[in-house]
């Protein structure tokens, strides 16, 4: 990249091997660290992990935010009990995020729809553009950690996020089924190709704890997460159990009330990034 680079690739005549495609935050916004929550497969619990981490880091004294990049299937508002809320804007084009009871800043497509059940019938590039606008048009107020809840796969939106946002690291979410190993490896390889640091792995639906004896029961069979972690040299940050308490809290919009002690190691790893 040329020393006098203006980061405006559209008017650049240089033959740069690596052009900076990162978008600029809206004036008045401040986001210190950006963490992507990803997986190559849907239904493994990315939104749950996103909501729990934002809540856990908030309890630890950090100012947190969630950018819901799953435009066609947003679930973050429901998890926080804010499905009926709307994001407000002003004449300048600025959009203000919705805040949870504890002060977590949220931006989701459902905050812009007339009804939360209205489908978003957009093609990939338009969806990717909307995600980018959540970064450039929203006024993010002094955020220590922003968690980006990604849609599944390795398509337009993850690519846009990796290129447009200053990602400090990603957390890959998996579940114990054998099939998921292949899907997780795709996400890990995409991150490596995009030169995005991997903070670690989180396995959701890892086990059920017997209420009588406390034994961990592997409902989906033996986990593959330790093998994946060893193969790629990345840590396992958490194993999240299947729990009625977790399901109930999310369904009732009370995700902030969960202690989520199983995420303690993940929080410590994220705090290291902040040092």
C-alpha positions as CSV (number, residue, x, y, z in Angstrom):
1,X,0.0,0.0,0.0
2,X,1.3,3.4,-0.9
3,X,2.5,5.7,1.9
4,X,0.2,8.5,0.9
5,X,-2.9,6.2,0.7
6,X,-6.2,7.9,1.4
7,X,-8.1,4.6,1.8
8,X,-10.3,5.6,-1.1
9,X,-9.8,2.6,-3.4
10,X,-12.3,3.9,-6.0
11,X,-10.0,6.7,-7.0
12,X,-6.7,4.9,-6.5
13,X,-4.4,4.1,-9.3
14,X,-1.9,2.1,-7.3
15,X,-1.6,-1.6,-7.8
16,X,-1.9,-2.5,-4.1
17,X,-1.9,-6.1,-3.1
18,X,-4.1,-5.3,-0.1
19,X,-6.6,-2.5,-0.2
20,X,-8.2,-1.2,3.0
21,X,-12.0,-1.7,2.5
22,X,-12.9,-0.9,6.1
23,X,-15.9,1.4,6.6
24,X,-15.8,4.5,8.8
25,X,-17.8,4.8,12.0
26,X,-20.3,7.6,12.1
27,X,-19.0,10.8,13.7
28,X,-19.5,10.7,17.4
29,X,-19.3,6.9,17.6
30,X,-16.6,4.9,19.4
31,X,-16.1,1.1,19.3
32,X,-12.9,-0.2,20.8
33,X,-13.1,-3.9,20.1
34,X,-15.2,-5.9,17.6
35,X,-15.7,-9.6,18.0
36,X,-17.5,-11.7,15.4
37,X,-19.6,-14.7,16.4
38,X,-19.6,-17.1,13.5
39,X,-20.4,-20.6,12.3
40,X,-20.7,-22.3,8.9
41,X,-24.0,-23.8,9.9
42,X,-27.3,-22.4,11.2
43,X,-29.0,-23.5,14.4
44,X,-25.9,-24.0,16.5
45,X,-26.5,-21.1,18.9
46,X,-24.6,-18.1,17.5
47,X,-27.3,-15.6,18.8
48,X,-27.3,-17.3,22.2
49,X,-23.6,-17.0,22.5
50,X,-23.7,-13.4,21.3
51,X,-26.3,-12.4,23.8
52,X,-24.7,-14.2,26.7
53,X,-21.2,-12.8,26.0
54,X,-22.6,-9.2,25.7
55,X,-24.4,-9.7,29.0
56,X,-21.5,-11.3,30.8
57,X,-19.0,-8.7,29.7
58,X,-21.5,-6.0,30.7
59,X,-21.7,-7.5,34.2
60,X,-17.9,-7.4,34.3
61,X,-17.9,-3.6,33.9
62,X,-17.5,-3.2,30.2
63,X,-19.7,-1.2,27.9
64,X,-21.0,-3.7,25.3
65,X,-23.1,-3.7,22.1
66,X,-24.5,-6.2,19.7
67,X,-24.7,-5.6,15.9
68,X,-27.2,-8.2,14.6
69,X,-25.8,-9.1,11.2
70,X,-28.4,-11.9,10.7
71,X,-30.7,-9.6,8.6
72,X,-33.1,-12.2,7.4
73,X,-33.3,-14.2,10.7
74,X,-32.7,-11.8,13.6
75,X,-33.3,-13.1,17.1
76,X,-31.3,-10.8,19.3
77,X,-34.3,-8.4,20.1
78,X,-36.4,-11.3,21.3
79,X,-33.6,-12.6,23.5
80,X,-33.4,-9.3,25.3
81,X,-37.2,-8.9,25.5
82,X,-37.2,-5.9,23.1
83,X,-39.0,-7.4,20.1
84,X,-41.5,-4.5,20.1
85,X,-38.9,-1.7,20.2
86,X,-38.0,0.5,17.3
87,X,-34.7,2.2,16.5
88,X,-35.0,6.0,16.3
89,X,-33.3,8.3,13.8
90,X,-32.9,12.0,13.1
91,X,-32.8,14.3,10.1
92,X,-29.0,13.8,9.7
93,X,-29.5,10.1,8.9
94,X,-28.1,9.0,12.2
95,X,-29.7,5.9,13.8
96,X,-29.7,5.3,17.5
97,X,-29.4,1.8,18.9
98,X,-32.0,0.3,21.3
99,X,-30.7,-0.2,24.8
100,X,-31.4,-3.1,27.1
101,X,-32.3,-2.8,30.8
102,X,-28.6,-3.0,31.7
103,X,-27.5,-0.6,29.0
104,X,-26.3,-2.9,26.2
105,X,-26.6,-1.2,22.9
106,X,-28.4,-3.2,20.2
107,X,-29.0,-2.8,16.5
108,X,-31.1,-5.3,14.6
109,X,-33.2,-5.4,11.4
110,X,-36.3,-6.1,13.5
111,X,-35.9,-2.6,15.1
112,X,-36.6,-1.2,11.6
113,X,-39.5,-3.3,10.5
114,X,-43.1,-2.5,11.0
115,X,-43.8,-5.9,12.4
116,X,-41.1,-8.4,13.7
117,X,-42.7,-11.1,11.6
118,X,-42.3,-9.2,8.3
119,X,-39.8,-11.0,6.0
120,X,-36.8,-9.3,4.5
121,X,-36.9,-10.2,0.8
122,X,-33.5,-8.9,-0.3
123,X,-30.7,-10.3,-2.3
124,X,-27.3,-10.9,-0.9
125,X,-25.6,-7.6,-1.8
126,X,-28.4,-5.5,-0.4
127,X,-28.3,-7.5,2.8
128,X,-24.6,-7.0,3.1
129,X,-25.1,-3.3,2.5
130,X,-27.5,-3.1,5.3
131,X,-25.0,-4.7,7.7
132,X,-22.4,-2.2,6.6
133,X,-24.9,0.6,7.4
134,X,-25.4,-0.7,10.9
135,X,-21.7,0.2,11.4
136,X,-21.6,3.5,9.5
137,X,-25.0,5.0,10.3
138,X,-25.6,4.0,13.9
139,X,-24.4,6.1,16.7
140,X,-22.5,3.7,18.9
141,X,-21.7,5.4,22.2
142,X,-18.4,4.5,23.8
143,X,-18.5,0.8,23.2
144,X,-15.7,-1.4,24.8
145,X,-16.8,-4.6,23.1
146,X,-19.1,-5.0,20.1
147,X,-20.3,-8.5,19.3
148,X,-21.4,-9.1,15.8
149,X,-24.0,-11.9,15.5
150,X,-23.3,-13.4,12.0
151,X,-25.6,-15.3,9.8
152,X,-24.5,-18.9,9.0
153,X,-22.2,-19.7,6.1
154,X,-19.3,-18.0,4.4
155,X,-21.2,-15.8,1.9
156,X,-21.8,-12.1,1.3
157,X,-22.5,-11.0,4.9
158,X,-19.5,-12.6,6.6
159,X,-17.3,-11.4,3.8
160,X,-18.6,-7.9,4.2
161,X,-18.1,-7.9,7.9
162,X,-14.5,-9.3,7.6
163,X,-13.6,-6.7,5.0
164,X,-15.6,-3.6,6.3
165,X,-15.3,-3.8,10.1
166,X,-12.1,-3.8,12.1
167,X,-12.6,-7.3,13.5
168,X,-10.3,-8.0,16.4
169,X,-11.2,-11.6,16.6
170,X,-13.9,-14.2,16.0
171,X,-15.5,-16.9,18.2
172,X,-16.6,-20.0,16.3
173,X,-19.7,-21.7,17.6
174,X,-20.3,-25.4,17.1
175,X,-22.5,-28.3,18.4
176,X,-21.4,-31.9,19.2
177,X,-22.7,-33.6,16.0
178,X,-20.1,-35.1,13.7
179,X,-21.5,-33.2,10.7
180,X,-20.7,-29.9,12.4
181,X,-16.9,-30.6,12.3
182,X,-16.8,-30.0,8.6
183,X,-18.9,-26.9,8.9
184,X,-16.7,-25.5,11.7
185,X,-13.6,-26.2,9.7
186,X,-15.0,-24.1,6.8
187,X,-15.5,-21.1,9.2
188,X,-12.0,-21.5,10.7
189,X,-10.4,-21.7,7.2
190,X,-12.4,-18.6,6.0
191,X,-11.1,-16.7,9.0
192,X,-7.5,-17.8,8.3
193,X,-7.9,-16.8,4.6
194,X,-9.2,-13.4,5.6
195,X,-6.4,-13.1,8.3
196,X,-8.9,-12.6,11.1
197,X,-7.7,-13.9,14.5
198,X,-9.7,-16.7,16.1
199,X,-10.3,-16.2,19.8
200,X,-11.5,-19.7,20.3
201,X,-14.3,-22.3,20.0
202,X,-17.6,-22.5,21.9
203,X,-19.6,-25.6,21.9
204,X,-23.4,-25.2,22.4
205,X,-25.8,-28.0,23.4
206,X,-22.7,-29.8,24.7
207,X,-24.4,-31.9,27.3
208,X,-27.3,-32.3,29.7
209,X,-26.6,-32.4,33.4
210,X,-28.5,-34.9,35.4
211,X,-30.6,-33.1,38.1
212,X,-30.1,-36.0,40.5
213,X,-26.4,-37.0,40.3
214,X,-24.9,-34.1,38.3
215,X,-23.5,-36.4,35.6
216,X,-23.0,-34.8,32.2
217,X,-24.9,-36.7,29.5
218,X,-23.8,-36.4,25.9
219,X,-27.1,-36.3,24.1
220,X,-25.5,-36.0,20.7
221,X,-22.7,-38.4,21.3
222,X,-19.0,-37.7,21.9
223,X,-18.0,-34.2,21.1
224,X,-15.5,-33.3,18.3
225,X,-14.5,-29.9,19.7
226,X,-11.3,-30.9,21.3
227,X,-10.1,-32.6,18.1
228,X,-10.9,-29.5,16.1
229,X,-9.1,-27.3,18.6
230,X,-6.0,-29.4,18.6
231,X,-5.9,-29.6,14.8
232,X,-6.0,-25.8,14.4
233,X,-4.2,-24.8,17.6
234,X,-7.1,-22.8,19.0
235,X,-8.6,-23.0,22.5
236,X,-11.9,-24.3,23.6
237,X,-13.5,-21.4,25.4
238,X,-16.7,-22.9,26.7
239,X,-19.1,-25.9,26.6
240,X,-22.7,-24.7,27.0
241,X,-25.2,-27.2,28.4
242,X,-28.7,-27.8,27.2
243,X,-30.7,-26.3,30.0
244,X,-34.3,-25.5,30.7
245,X,-33.2,-22.3,32.5
246,X,-31.3,-21.0,29.5
247,X,-34.1,-21.8,27.1
248,X,-36.7,-20.2,29.3
249,X,-34.6,-17.0,29.9
250,X,-34.1,-16.6,26.1
251,X,-37.8,-17.2,25.3
252,X,-38.9,-14.8,27.9
253,X,-36.4,-12.1,26.9
254,X,-34.4,-12.4,30.2
255,X,-31.1,-13.5,28.8
256,X,-29.4,-10.7,30.8
257,X,-30.4,-12.5,34.0
258,X,-28.3,-15.6,33.3
259,X,-25.1,-16.0,35.2
260,X,-23.5,-18.1,32.5
261,X,-20.5,-19.2,34.6
262,X,-19.6,-21.6,31.8
263,X,-18.4,-18.5,29.8
264,X,-15.8,-17.4,32.4
265,X,-12.9,-18.7,30.3
266,X,-14.2,-16.9,27.2
267,X,-14.5,-13.7,29.1
268,X,-10.9,-13.9,30.4
269,X,-9.7,-14.5,26.8
270,X,-11.7,-11.4,25.6
271,X,-10.2,-9.3,28.4
272,X,-6.7,-10.2,27.2
273,X,-7.6,-8.7,23.8
274,X,-8.4,-5.4,25.6
275,X,-4.9,-5.2,27.3
